[in-house]
Amino acid sequence: MVGVSDGPEPGRAPAAGGAPVGRPVLSLALAAMLEEVQAHSGAVYLLRPDEPVLEMAVMAGMPRAFAAPWERVGLSAPIPVADAVRERRLVWVGGEDQMARRYPRISVVLPYPFALAAAPLATGRKAYGAVFVTWPGAHPPELSDWERDRLTAACDRLALRLEGAAEEKRPLGHEPDVLAAPFSVVAGTLGSVEAARMVSRLPYGLVSLDLHGRIGFVNTAAAELLGRPAGELLGTLPWVAVPWLKDPVYEDRYRAALLSQQVTSFVALRPPGEWLSFRLYPSTTGLSVRISRARAVAELARAVPQADPGPSRLVTISQLLSLAGALTEAVGVRDVVQLVWDEVAPAVGSRGLALLRAQGGRLHVLGHRGYPDPRVAERCGRLPLSEHTPQTQALNSGVPAFFESREELERLYPDRRGTPDGFAAWAYLPLIASGRPVGTCLLAFAEPHTFPADERAVLTSLGGLIAQALERALLYDAKLGLAHGLQQALLPSSLTPPPGIEAAARYLPATHGMDIGGDFYDLVPTRPLAAAVIGDVQGHNVTAAGLMGQVRTGVRAYTTVGQAPHEVMSSTNRLLIDLGTELFASCLYLRLDPARGRAVMARAGHPPPLLRRPDGRVRVLDLAGGPLLGIDASAVYPTTEVSLAPGSVLVLYTDGLVEAPGIDIEDSLVGLGGLLAEAGGRPLEDLADEVVRHSAAARERVDDVAVLLLRARDDG
């Protein structure tokens, strides 16, 4: 059985993402706001009570997928809604040019003509969130005074409602999105049956799309032009249901029409050789699409004889943008190698890949894929930059090299005759970032491969994207290695428990970011007793890590001179204040007396330990304690004595073990207690592995994790 404290943590409000209470207040307020300022889409964000993050609570006028990258926005992010909250002012972006200059991240994902205003939801006492609304690209470049006044007044009214809801402890949360206003009934128009007959008689295709892009109506001509029965098209997305429309460019035109509220068009080739013209007419409730034969394009195509070039492997612009976006997600060097293999190599038809880095006057292989014999790929590296090889020549000259056959390669580089790699064509791309050579990317092809001018240009551009990703990854890996090396140097290399005590410890760095944390643990042997300590210094940087080392050293010193547990905590508290760092630390300190089967504990704002008794029962120890270290020089830290019978296991941990996004801490403690009850009899090293493997943080660590396990044993 696991004992946990009753009720929620004092002062902790429910998350912004909780269930809505009563009427859809946010949805109604947003719909009224859009109507008042004649905008066509928008969203309401709410500020989370427990972290500086804005979460989208409701959206109107367009699919939420359009704004998927900004569902959750940090207050420090360069995003209009975050700027509006931080600066407590209305933010205006008058068109796509302003968006590209001021908010390039948004412009890359939504490169369409539209205007945007973001305003804070705040009263004189507190900020509750933000709102953004958008207008079509035809909106004037400046926000009019009446639009500004109405939008500001509407946001002020909503902020007051949020304040009232918070005071009544009924915070508002997510609500259903408002995608379209209800259709109005127009008197005197043709009945629906006659209207359908009229549309079916038209010689061109007509298709109706809702705001999500789903087909809601298709006439006979459109079904014939698309080559699918009408019944199979209804409810589907055109670029999913029609194979030859599965190109991101066509979906992009739908997004452009919906966001800009401007008529857009494109032509598409229906195999084997018929070109169709698509014209999209948007409104705030969806789009109407007219489809007809593009005779001018078809005649132009017939007028120019085309030789059959075989299947094209040239990367399109949309693919290039997608590859660029994928490479920005790469963190370390291994990520870059895998992304190039997964995304770039298939797009260009490559069957082999090697990424090489220039360092210390030589080339080194960072990673390779697709080589039947890895030793062949490794031979691409370990080469002096002065050696005459295609990979060194591309790097030294900054000019890519393309070899369409083995004969062409061996004619220029005769030494390659003795080192076959099983491929038949190669592209050597210099990786130049910030004007500095980073390395070489080798793409190998299984068959002889021609490289026309347009493909060479695309591959050269890809080399630049890979170089930037690789430069970031190399810097990240170097900093990560340095950070973790420093972290490990500040932690004890081994634990020396006293007689009657068995100890095991684990430390796991966070999986997000590369900053080092302030988590620490230690076991201090003294005669005849021993002391154990675990703590967490606020922050994730070198300052926090350095302060952690000073705190750990201070605890050791105060223990060695014989101070009692409450004195050790008080002395460490004053030490932290005297250092003047303005950082705080949580700490749990134990004086162990295995001979008497007792432990005396003092706690400073640290999570309570768990105790597994010899009979398998587990409980959370409700210890008296004082405030965090580094806050109050006069703070006192009361102690609690706990029985530690042979076979008992104490589990000391930092909050990273039980805290994870979307998981309640009490649920984590219950799960941890269940694990201890079941597996607590295992060898301590195995138990330590199980604890960190099955913790809430094991799946996604946003914080460091430190664990110290102590088992009392009968050595008599």
Secondary structure, DSSP 8 states (H G I E B T S, - for coil): -----SSS-TT----TTS---SS-HHHHHHHHHHHHHT-SEEEEEEE-SSSSEEEEEEEESS-GGGGGGGSEEETTSSSHHHHHHHHTS-EEE-SHHHHHHH-HHHHHH--S-EEEEEEEEE-SS-EEEEEEEEEETTS-SS--HHHHHHHHHHHHHHHHHHHHHHHTT--------B--------TTS--HHHHHHHHHTSSSEEEEE-TT--EEEE-HHHHHHHTS-HHHHTTS-HHHHSGGG--HHHHHHHHHHHHH-S-EEEEEEETTTEEEEEEEEEETTEEEEEEEE-HHHHHHHHHS------S-----HHHHHHHHHHHHT--SHHHHHHHIIIIIHHHHT-SEEEEEEEETTEEEEEEEES-SSHHHHHTTSSEETTS--HHHHHHHH---EEESSHHHHHHH-GGGGG---S-SEEEEEEEEETTEEEEEEEEEESS-----HHHHHHHHHHHHHHHHHHHHHHHHHHHHHHHHHHHHHHS-SS----TTEEEEEEEE--SSSS---EEEEEEEE-SS-EEEEEEEESSSSHHHHHHHHHHHHHHHHHHHTT--HHHHHHHHHHHHHHHT----EEEEEEEEETTTTEEEEEEEB----EEE-TTS-EEE-----B--BTS-TT----EEEEE--TT-EEEEE-GGGT-BTTB-HHHHHHHHHHHHHHHTTS-HHHHHHHHHHSSGGGTS-SS-EEEEEEEE----
